[in-house]
Amino acid sequence: MEVSPLIPIGTKIRVDKSKIENLLPTKLLNNLPQIINGEVVDYKMTDGMGIGYVLMTEDNLKIWIFNTELSEETRYEYKIESTNESLNVNPNDLSKGIYKVNYEINGNRNIKSIANPINLINWLIFTLKDIF
């Protein structure tokens, strides 16, 4: 899995409003221009599959966007490759509740390593430290 370079914090970028219309409430969208100019103020990750940008617009609104929602000139300027990978989804599988997601697994997948008590305890400590 190749990671695109991140746009540095503090950089002024442009976002195409048409690419985020389905993601934001209409009340918020009505106040935004077609091309949104803003400054990257932070990064945000939700599910580990991609990194998004927290953008402060010229109207002092914070919105959160991904690389796919950037304007073409911003993508070209920062050499961000578009990922137009289409999924071959069978509608019958969706109605049956069968979902196929391809994850790239890094690390050791050997069962002896996974079932090792020391690795298991380390994993448990790492996982539970955010809860307690």
N, C-alpha and C positions, 0 to 999 in steps of 0.2 A: 504494500500500500504506500503510494507516494503522497507526501503531504505538500500542499502548495505553500509558498511563503506567506507569512502573516503580514498584513498591513500594519505598520508601526502605529502605536498610540500617539495621538496628537495630529495625525494626518487628516487632511480634508479630502473627503471622497464624495462620490455621487451615487445615488441609488435610483433605479427606475421604479416609479410608483406602481406601474402596471404589474410588476413582479411580486408585490407584497399586498395587493388588494384583497386577496383571500385570507390573509393572515391577521390583518388589523381590523378593529371595529370601524364601522362606517363613519361614526362621529369623529374619530381621530383622522381618518383618511380625507374627509372633506376639508380639513384645515391644511393639508399638505399639498404642495405643488406637484406637477407631473414628474419633474426631476428634483429629487430631494438632495440638497447639499448639507453636509454635516461633518462633524469631527469624530474620529474614533476615540472613545474615552476608556474603553475596557474591552476585554475578551470574555466570552461566556461559552461554556460547554454544558450540554444537557445529558446526552446519552452516550457520550464517548465516541460517537461516530463522526463528529465534525466540530469545528470551532467557529463560533459566531462572533460578530462585532456588536458592541453596544455603541450606538451612534447618537450624538447630541446634535439635533437639527438646528437650523438657524432660528427656529421659533422656540428654542429651549425645550423641545420634546425629546425624551429618550426612547429610541426604538432599538430593536434587536434584529439583526439581519445576518444572513449567511452569504457566502461567496456567490451563490446562484442569483442573488437579488441585486448584485452590484451592476452598475451601468457598464456597457461594453468598453467604454474608454478607460474606466477605472480598472477593469480586469486586464486590459491590454497594458496599461501603464505599470501595473504591479506583477505582470506575467502570471496571472492566476488562470489556470487551465479550467475550462468548463468540463464538467462531468455529465455528459448526456447519455448515461447508461440507462437504457430502458429495461425494465423488468418484464420478463415473459410470464405474466400472471394468467393462469387459467381461471376463468370465472367460477367453474365448478369447484375448484379447490377452495376458493374464498367462501362459497356458500357452505361447504363442509367444515370450515374452520381449519383448513390446512394451510399453514403459512410457512414459506421457505425463505429463510434469510441466510445469506452467505456472509459469514464472519471470518476474517483472517485471524488465526490464532498464532500468537508468537509465544515462544518459550518451549519448555519441555512438556510433551504430552505423554511421556512414559508413565504407565500406571504405578510403577514402583516409586517414582518421584512424587506423584500426586498423593499417593496413600502413605507416604513417609510421615510418621507422627510429628516430627520436628517441622516439616513444611506445613502440615495441617494446623499446628498450633500457631505458627507465624502468620498463616493466612487468617486464622480466627482472630488473633490480636489485631491485625491490620484492619479487618472488616468491622470489628466491634468498637474500635477506638472512637469512631465518630458518633456512636450511639450513646456511650456512657461518658 
